[in-house]
Every structure is written in structure tokens, then in C-alpha cells.
């Protein structure tokens, strides 16, 4: 018959191997999630910078276009007339 301490030690070793494997999987999943989050954040920052640059360029073009066009003539309103019944 096996010694009770040997059985207990064997069970403890077996449980520890399962727990360490689970911890390693958890750590790997957390690392992958962090990498995906960082990639998404960097892509978002890049797109935001591109959008802001495009908006600035569009505003500059609009200002140049507005400066090159002659001002619109101001239309004078006709005085109101009263209709006779």
C-alpha cells in the first residue's frame, strides 16, 4: 500500500500542474488582449490624425475659395405696399 504522505504529495503535484497551466493560459490570453487593444488604439490615433489633417486642408481650401470669389451683391427689399380693397 502507498504511504499516505506520498499519495497526498502526488495529488498536490498533480493539482499544481493543472493550476500553473491554467495560470499560463490566463496570462497568455491577457497578453493577447493587451496587444489587440494597443493595435486598435494606435490605428484609431492614426485615423484621427489623418481626419484632422484632412479637415484642416479642407478649411484652408474653403478660405482660399471664399477669398477669390467676389462678394455677393446685397439685394434691397422693396417697400411693402398696401392693397386697396
C-alpha positions as CSV (number, residue, x, y, z in Angstrom):
1,X,0.0,0.0,0.0
2,X,1.1,3.5,-0.7
3,X,2.3,5.8,2.0
4,X,-0.5,8.4,2.8
5,X,2.1,11.3,2.5
6,X,3.2,10.1,-0.9
7,X,-0.4,10.0,-2.1
8,X,-1.0,13.5,-0.7
9,X,2.2,14.8,-2.3
10,X,1.3,13.2,-5.6
11,X,-2.2,14.8,-5.6
12,X,-0.7,18.1,-4.6
13,X,1.8,18.0,-7.5
14,X,-0.9,17.0,-10.0
15,X,-3.2,19.8,-8.8
16,X,-0.3,22.4,-9.0
17,X,0.5,21.4,-12.6
18,X,-3.1,22.0,-13.6
19,X,-3.2,25.3,-11.8
20,X,0.0,26.5,-13.3
21,X,-1.2,25.5,-16.8
22,X,-4.4,27.4,-16.2
23,X,-2.5,30.5,-15.0
24,X,-0.2,30.3,-18.0
25,X,-3.3,30.2,-20.4
26,X,-4.8,33.2,-18.5
27,X,-1.6,35.2,-18.8
28,X,-1.3,34.4,-22.5
29,X,-4.9,35.5,-23.1
30,X,-4.4,38.7,-21.2
31,X,-1.3,39.5,-23.1
32,X,-3.0,38.9,-26.5
33,X,-5.9,41.1,-25.4
34,X,-3.5,43.9,-24.4
35,X,-1.7,43.6,-27.8
36,X,-5.1,43.8,-29.7
37,X,-6.1,46.8,-27.6
38,X,-2.8,48.6,-28.3
39,X,-3.1,47.9,-32.0
40,X,-6.7,49.2,-32.1
41,X,-5.7,52.3,-30.1
42,X,-2.8,53.1,-32.4
43,X,-5.0,52.6,-35.5
44,X,-7.6,54.9,-34.0
45,X,-5.0,57.6,-33.3
46,X,-3.6,57.3,-36.8
47,X,-7.1,57.7,-38.4
48,X,-7.9,60.6,-36.1
49,X,-4.7,62.4,-37.1
50,X,-5.5,61.8,-40.8
51,X,-9.0,63.1,-40.3
52,X,-7.9,66.2,-38.6
53,X,-5.3,66.9,-41.3
54,X,-7.9,66.5,-44.0
55,X,-10.3,68.8,-42.2
56,X,-7.6,71.5,-41.8
57,X,-6.7,71.2,-45.5
58,X,-10.4,71.4,-46.5
59,X,-10.8,74.5,-44.3
60,X,-7.8,76.1,-45.9
61,X,-9.2,75.4,-49.4
62,X,-12.6,76.8,-48.4
63,X,-10.9,80.0,-47.1
64,X,-9.0,80.5,-50.4
65,X,-12.1,79.8,-52.4
66,X,-14.1,82.3,-50.4
67,X,-11.4,84.9,-50.7
68,X,-11.1,84.5,-54.5
69,X,-14.9,84.9,-55.2
70,X,-16.4,88.3,-55.4
71,X,-18.8,89.3,-52.7
72,X,-22.5,88.7,-53.4
73,X,-24.5,91.9,-54.2
74,X,-26.8,92.9,-51.4
75,X,-30.4,92.9,-52.6
76,X,-32.6,95.7,-51.4
77,X,-36.0,94.9,-50.2
78,X,-38.9,96.5,-51.9
79,X,-41.1,98.6,-49.6
80,X,-44.3,96.9,-48.6
81,X,-47.3,98.0,-50.5
82,X,-50.8,98.2,-49.1
83,X,-53.5,96.7,-51.3
84,X,-56.8,98.6,-51.6
85,X,-59.9,96.6,-51.2
